[in-house]
């Protein structure tokens, strides 16, 4: 049953007919072509009125987003109206649109962690880090939120299944890795794999394939990575083992593509800043030893106070998991000042712990 006050429109319930998730619906403000609208809609191929209404108001992606926005609305930090406009300006559906929307979502999530604990901050609406922290006009410190999403198994799985679907074939593709998932798969390798399953001449393709995705680096203790892909049950068994040596490959990409990216470097010079990088979409999300993994990558020229790796799950919980590596060359007074503010945020407890270790 749709329930009191609910009405069906195109076999899903319109958000303006409900009181659920009020903050999210207010932020969307009737925008239909928004990345989050995908979660509002039923994915049943031919739904009928006799079926159970798609309970979008219980979707965990939408629930966690509503909680995030509710916390920010209650706190009312400066610059929030600008973020609300940016939120409403997001357009498109599907994975590419969600990937474009993810940086703003991550910034809002981190901001909500500060707001939840009463940490004074404002959104930066000018050039510089995303979140400026402190009570006065001049910020004491800042947080910059970035991301590192190398294209790996998820993109390979999507490319092969899409090619098979175009031919009217099974979408069930099974991927396993030996011994651990690769950090990235090049576009050339991905295209080669796709064409072996779905040849351009329309002929029958292979039903299974094993290939080396990443060569070994014995000097760094990193074994070669092999990928097994076949038409099967559609599962991706790709978890890396605890303290995988391939985490150092991901750390290298974070250092190269985020920490030392030109715009990020300029931001680090404006105000003492903690950099937080979302690695959620990597196939190597085990960040429990991030401090040890990243320790050897710091250079004396790096200006960020610390670099945090963040795994944000919009499905299981609103609060992301964060682990930090403190810049051993950072100004200790500036680092201590940042920790005085951020120590109130549970997700950033590891930052305070690692700062204390560096201070010894």
Secondary structure, 3 states (H helix, E strand, C coil): CCCCCCCEECCEECHHHCCCCHHHHHHHCCCCCCHHHHHHCCCCCCCCCCCCCCCHHHCHHHHHHHHHHHHHHHHCCCCHHHHHHHHHHCCCCCHHHHHHHHHHHHHHHHHHHHHHCCCCEEECCCCCCCEEECCCCCCCEEEEEEECCCCCHHHHHHHHHHHHHHCCCCCCEEEEEECCCCCCCCHHHHHHHHHHHCCCCCCCCCCEEEEEEECCEHHHCECCEEEEEEECCCCEECCCCCCCCCHHHHHHHHHHHHHCCHHHHHHHCCCCEEEEEECCCCCCCCCCCHHHHHHHHCCCCCCCCEEEEEECCCCCCCCCEEEEEECCCCCHHHHHHHHHHHCCCHHHHHHHHHHHHHHC
